[in-house]
Amino acid sequence: MVEVVEYTDPLCPWAWGSEPVFRKLRAALAGRVRWRRAYAILFDHDDDPPPDPAAETAWYSRYVEEISAHTDAPHAVRLSRVAATSWPSSLVAKAAELQGADVAERVLRRLRETVFVLGEPADSTALALSAVRSVPGLDPERLTAEAASADVLERVRADRAEARRPVPEVLSVRGGSPHPGAAKQTVDGGCRYALPTLLVRAPAGYRVVPGRRPFEEYAAAVEALCPGLLKVSGPLSPTEALECYRSLTEPERRLLTTGAWPPPHAVRVNTGNGPLWLHPQEAAVHPATTPPTPAGL
């Protein structure tokens, strides 16, 4: 069994900017590896609250915009605040995995979009559940119960702990990328994986690819352990891609599709850095195009 561990956080801007390449990689490995996400908790409970929330939000908005300039990923026109905590969104994302891979993918995508499209980070249980409750195929009552369960809490705690035991190769990383992925110091004097980081494990050993990297570096890591495992197919037509992914950024549609864009039925959502494209069925229930619904209703 080959395992790919993705150390991530639903509210991380570098992880959001890496999604085009990760979508291509997941498609090239589909059915041949176990892809597991470990939620590292970027915004933790023990982080000190900012003395000036407005100034902190202004600084963080500029930081996200700088990252978007490198990744070309969307960012919100206006960010309402810096996320108070990653725990609620991570618990909801982890609970969604119990309802299958397709539901889990769409739930995580919605949680990312709360920050980078809507500008309203899902940093409370109510906000996280509200953002995802209209995901097709999701059982929202089951999600609510399981996100609050001791089992899911323990799973996310295990993810957080695992992310704070990085392999030695990431303790010092050099590279020309603005985000090469060296391990980050934590407030308790330890360190954790930079987000995102991929760890590929196989009987022959492991390879780690930290930070934001081109597709070829991830492919090389897989090929070094398991020659021939990667099956890269050709790009999808615009209609096929929109049907498959339901939500596409400009970098994603350029990497994953070929042909005249947009398809006639695509719904455009403007952001602070280019459009987000939605399948019409997704647009009919997406928070960016519909009024918010309280999680308790």
Backbone torsions as a table, in degrees:
resi	resn	phi	psi	omega
1	MET	NA	131.1	174.5
2	VAL	-102.3	132.2	179.7
3	GLU	-119.2	135.3	171.4
4	VAL	-113.1	119.4	178.1
5	VAL	-103.8	123.0	177.8
6	GLU	-104.6	108.7	175.9
7	TYR	-83.8	120.8	-168.8
8	THR	-153.4	-177.5	174.6
9	ASP	-154.7	136.8	-178.9
10	PRO	-59.6	-22.5	-173.4
11	LEU	-108.2	15.3	-175.8
12	CYS	-88.7	125.7	-178.7
13	PRO	-68.6	-33.7	178.6
14	TRP	-70.8	-36.8	175.8
15	ALA	-64.6	-40.5	176.6
16	TRP	-60.7	-44.1	-179.6
17	GLY	-69.8	-17.3	179.9
18	SER	-90.4	-6.5	-174.7
19	GLU	-59.4	-37.2	178.3
20	PRO	-56.2	-47.8	-179.8
21	VAL	-67.6	-39.9	-179.5
22	PHE	-66.9	-35.8	176.4
23	ARG	-63.0	-41.9	178.1
24	LYS	-64.9	-41.1	-179.4
25	LEU	-67.7	-43.0	178.9
26	ARG	-61.2	-39.7	178.8
27	ALA	-65.1	-37.6	-178.6
28	ALA	-73.1	-17.2	-179.5
29	LEU	-111.1	2.2	-173.3
30	ALA	-55.8	128.4	177.4
31	GLY	81.7	-3.6	-177.0
32	ARG	-118.7	-6.7	177.2
33	VAL	-139.5	163.9	167.6
34	ARG	-97.0	114.3	178.6
35	TRP	-98.4	118.1	-176.0
36	ARG	-122.3	134.5	175.8
37	ARG	-100.0	132.2	175.3
38	ALA	-113.7	117.8	-175.7
39	TYR	-85.5	114.0	-169.1
40	ALA	-86.1	-12.0	-179.6
41	ILE	63.8	80.5	178.4
42	LEU	-65.7	-45.0	178.2
43	PHE	-106.2	106.7	-170.8
44	ASP	-102.2	167.0	-179.6
45	HIS	-64.4	-31.7	-174.4
46	ASP	-89.8	6.6	174.8
47	ASP	-68.6	139.2	179.3
48	ASP	-69.7	135.5	176.5
49	PRO	-67.2	146.4	-178.9
50	PRO	-69.1	140.1	177.8
51	PRO	-67.1	-28.3	179.8
52	ASP	-131.4	91.4	-176.0
53	PRO	-57.2	-37.9	-179.2
54	ALA	-65.1	-43.3	178.2
55	ALA	-66.0	-39.2	177.9
56	GLU	-62.5	-42.5	178.9
57	THR	-64.6	-41.7	178.9
58	ALA	-62.2	-43.3	178.8
59	TRP	-63.9	-45.3	-176.3
60	TYR	-68.1	-34.3	176.5
61	SER	-60.6	-43.2	177.9
62	ARG	-64.8	-38.9	178.7
63	TYR	-61.5	-45.9	178.5
64	VAL	-63.5	-40.2	178.5
65	GLU	-63.2	-38.0	177.5
66	GLU	-64.4	-41.0	177.2
67	ILE	-64.8	-41.4	178.5
68	SER	-61.8	-32.2	177.3
69	ALA	-64.4	-30.7	177.9
70	HIS	-82.2	-41.1	-173.2
71	THR	-93.1	-18.4	-174.9
72	ASP	67.0	15.2	179.2
73	ALA	-78.4	154.8	176.0
74	PRO	-63.2	150.7	165.3
75	HIS	-133.3	158.1	-176.3
76	ALA	-65.6	147.9	174.7
77	VAL	-59.3	-40.9	178.0
78	ARG	-142.7	125.6	175.6
79	LEU	-92.2	123.8	-174.3
80	SER	-72.7	-31.2	-175.8
81	ARG	-170.9	163.5	168.8
82	VAL	-78.5	137.5	-179.0
83	ALA	-56.5	134.2	179.1
84	ALA	-74.8	-33.1	-176.6
85	THR	-162.0	148.0	174.7
86	SER	-92.2	-7.0	-173.9
87	TRP	-60.4	-49.3	-177.3
88	PRO	-60.0	-45.1	-178.6
89	SER	-67.9	-35.1	178.6
90	SER	-68.8	-39.5	177.3
91	LEU	-64.6	-41.8	178.9
92	VAL	-66.8	-42.6	178.4
93	ALA	-62.7	-41.6	-180.0
94	LYS	-67.7	-40.7	178.4
95	ALA	-64.4	-35.4	-179.9
96	ALA	-63.6	-26.6	178.6
97	GLU	-61.0	-25.4	179.7
98	LEU	-72.6	-10.6	178.3
99	GLN	-104.7	14.5	175.2
100	GLY	105.8	158.7	-174.0
101	ALA	-64.6	-41.3	-177.6
102	ASP	-64.1	-45.9	178.4
103	VAL	-62.9	-42.6	-179.0
104	ALA	-60.8	-42.2	179.2
105	GLU	-60.7	-44.5	-176.2
106	ARG	-72.6	-33.8	176.7
107	VAL	-65.8	-47.2	179.3
108	LEU	-61.4	-39.9	178.7
109	ARG	-60.1	-46.4	178.9
110	ARG	-60.3	-41.3	-179.7
111	LEU	-63.9	-40.8	175.5
112	ARG	-61.7	-40.9	-175.9
113	GLU	-69.3	-20.3	176.8
114	THR	-59.7	-36.5	179.8
115	VAL	-83.6	-51.3	-163.7
116	PHE	-94.2	-4.3	172.6
117	VAL	-119.4	-50.6	-176.0
118	LEU	-84.2	-27.0	-176.2
119	GLY	75.8	16.5	179.8
120	GLU	-126.1	85.7	-173.8
121	PRO	-58.9	139.4	180.0
122	ALA	-79.8	74.0	-175.0
123	ASP	-106.6	17.3	169.7
124	SER	-136.3	159.7	179.9
125	THR	-60.2	-43.3	-178.6
126	ALA	-62.2	-43.3	-179.1
127	LEU	-67.4	-41.3	-179.4
128	ALA	-65.0	-44.1	-179.9
129	LEU	-67.9	-38.7	179.2
130	SER	-64.3	-39.1	-177.0
131	ALA	-64.7	-30.3	-171.2
132	VAL	-110.1	-4.6	-169.3
133	ARG	-63.6	-21.6	-179.7
134	SER	-95.1	8.3	177.7
135	VAL	-60.4	127.0	-179.0
136	PRO	-58.7	135.7	178.2
137	GLY	85.7	-8.6	-178.5
138	LEU	-81.0	139.1	169.8
139	ASP	-97.1	99.3	-173.0
140	PRO	-66.4	-33.2	178.2
141	GLU	-66.5	-42.6	176.8
142	ARG	-63.6	-41.7	179.6
143	LEU	-61.2	-43.3	179.6
144	THR	-59.6	-44.6	-179.0
145	ALA	-67.7	-44.4	-175.2
146	GLU	-74.7	-31.1	176.6
147	ALA	-65.4	-24.4	178.9
148	ALA	-95.3	3.4	-173.2
149	SER	-82.1	156.4	176.9
150	ALA	-66.0	-32.5	-179.0
151	ASP	-64.4	-47.6	-179.1
152	VAL	-68.3	-38.6	176.2
153	LEU	-58.9	-43.1	179.7
154	GLU	-65.6	-36.3	178.3
155	ARG	-64.2	-42.4	179.5
156	VAL	-70.7	-37.8	174.5
157	ARG	-58.8	-40.2	178.2
158	ALA	-66.0	-39.5	175.9
159	ASP	-59.7	-48.1	-178.8
160	ARG	-59.4	-44.3	-179.9
161	ALA	-65.7	-41.5	178.9
162	GLU	-61.8	-40.8	179.8
163	ALA	-65.1	-18.9	179.4
164	ARG	-98.1	17.2	171.9
165	ARG	-126.1	62.8	-174.7
166	PRO	-68.7	152.6	175.5
167	VAL	-70.0	153.8	-173.9
168	PRO	-58.4	-29.0	-175.0
169	GLU	-61.9	-22.1	-177.4
170	VAL	-97.4	0.1	-178.5
171	LEU	-69.1	-26.6	175.6
172	SER	-143.0	113.3	-175.8
173	VAL	-126.2	132.1	176.2
174	ARG	-111.6	154.3	177.7
175	GLY	165.5	161.8	-177.8
176	GLY	-85.2	-5.3	-179.4
177	SER	-69.9	147.4	173.1
178	PRO	-66.4	-11.3	177.2
179	HIS	-139.0	73.4	-176.1
180	PRO	-70.6	-20.1	170.4
181	GLY	97.5	22.3	174.1
182	ALA	-63.1	147.4	-178.9
183	ALA	-56.5	145.2	-177.4
184	LYS	-97.0	140.6	174.5
185	GLN	-71.0	143.3	176.5
186	THR	-108.9	163.8	-173.3
187	VAL	-65.1	-21.3	-179.6
188	ASP	-89.6	9.1	178.8
189	GLY	90.5	-1.7	177.2
190	GLY	-91.1	-154.7	176.9
191	CYS	-152.5	162.7	178.1
192	ARG	-140.1	166.3	175.0
193	TYR	-60.4	141.1	165.7
194	ALA	-67.1	152.7	-178.2
195	LEU	-111.4	130.4	-3.5
196	PRO	-86.0	158.9	168.4
197	THR	-136.9	137.8	174.3
198	LEU	-109.5	134.0	175.1
199	LEU	-119.9	119.1	179.8
200	VAL	-102.6	122.3	-179.9
201	ARG	-116.4	137.1	178.1
202	ALA	-149.0	167.8	177.4
203	PRO	-55.1	-27.4	-178.7
204	ALA	-80.6	-7.1	-178.6
205	GLY	136.5	-151.2	179.1
206	TYR	-143.1	159.8	172.0
207	ARG	-135.5	140.6	178.8
208	VAL	-118.3	136.8	178.3
209	VAL	-127.2	100.5	-175.0
210	PRO	-92.7	157.8	174.1
211	GLY	74.4	-162.1	178.1
212	ARG	-95.0	119.8	-175.6
213	ARG	-131.4	159.9	174.2
214	PRO	-71.2	160.5	-178.2
215	PHE	-54.5	-38.0	-174.8
216	GLU	-61.2	-31.3	179.3
217	GLU	-72.0	-38.3	176.1
218	TYR	-66.9	-42.9	179.6
219	ALA	-60.9	-39.8	-179.7
220	ALA	-65.3	-37.3	178.9
221	ALA	-64.3	-41.8	178.0
222	VAL	-67.0	-45.1	-177.6
223	GLU	-63.0	-35.2	-179.8
224	ALA	-63.4	-33.8	-179.3
225	LEU	-90.7	-37.7	-172.3
226	CYS	-138.0	79.5	-179.1
227	PRO	-56.0	131.4	177.4
228	GLY	85.9	-2.5	-177.7
229	LEU	-70.4	-36.1	-175.8
230	LEU	-75.4	129.5	179.0
231	LYS	-124.0	90.4	-177.1
232	VAL	-85.9	117.8	178.9
233	SER	-94.4	168.4	179.6
234	GLY	-69.0	164.8	179.4
235	PRO	-64.5	154.9	179.3
236	LEU	-84.4	158.3	169.7
237	SER	-70.4	158.2	178.4
238	PRO	-53.6	-42.0	-179.9
239	THR	-66.5	-43.2	178.6
240	GLU	-62.2	-42.4	-178.0
241	ALA	-65.6	-42.1	-179.5
242	LEU	-67.3	-36.1	177.4
243	GLU	-67.1	-38.6	-177.1
244	CYS	-73.0	-48.4	-169.8
245	TYR	-100.2	-24.0	176.7
246	ARG	70.3	-24.6	-179.3
247	SER	-144.3	123.4	-175.7
248	LEU	-136.7	132.7	170.7
249	THR	-85.8	170.5	176.4
250	GLU	-60.6	-46.7	177.1
251	PRO	-59.9	-34.5	179.6
252	GLU	-69.1	-44.4	-177.2
253	ARG	-69.1	-30.9	177.8
254	ARG	-69.8	-37.6	-178.2
255	LEU	-79.4	-34.0	-168.1
256	LEU	-104.0	-10.4	-174.1
257	THR	-128.0	163.9	171.3
258	THR	-140.6	145.2	-178.9
259	GLY	115.9	175.0	-176.2
260	ALA	-64.2	128.5	-180.0
261	TRP	-121.1	143.4	1.7
262	PRO	-88.7	160.8	170.8
263	PRO	-65.6	153.2	-171.7
264	PRO	-57.6	-29.6	-174.8
265	HIS	-92.6	-2.2	-177.9
266	ALA	-66.2	141.6	178.4
267	VAL	-104.7	124.3	-176.9
268	ARG	-92.2	132.8	172.9
269	VAL	-119.9	118.6	-179.2
270	ASN	-78.2	141.0	176.3
271	THR	-126.7	-172.8	178.0
272	GLY	-77.7	-4.4	-179.9
273	ASN	-150.5	68.3	178.7
274	GLY	88.7	171.0	-175.2
275	PRO	-86.2	158.5	163.3
276	LEU	-107.3	135.6	-178.2
277	TRP	-108.6	129.2	-177.8
278	LEU	-118.5	143.2	167.1
279	HIS	-63.3	143.7	-177.2
280	PRO	-57.7	-34.4	177.4
281	GLN	-68.8	-34.1	175.5
282	GLU	-69.6	-42.0	179.7
283	ALA	-61.7	-30.6	-178.4
284	ALA	-66.1	-20.3	-176.6
285	VAL	-127.4	2.1	-173.6
286	HIS	-79.2	139.4	179.9
287	PRO	-59.3	-24.0	179.6
288	ALA	-73.7	-17.8	-175.9
289	THR	-124.6	1.4	179.4
290	THR	-133.6	154.1	177.2
291	PRO	-62.6	146.1	179.5
292	PRO	-64.8	145.7	177.9
293	THR	-115.1	125.6	177.4
294	PRO	-56.7	142.1	-175.3
295	ALA	-63.5	-24.9	-176.4
296	GLY	-84.3	-2.4	-177.0
297	LEU	-100.2	NA	NA
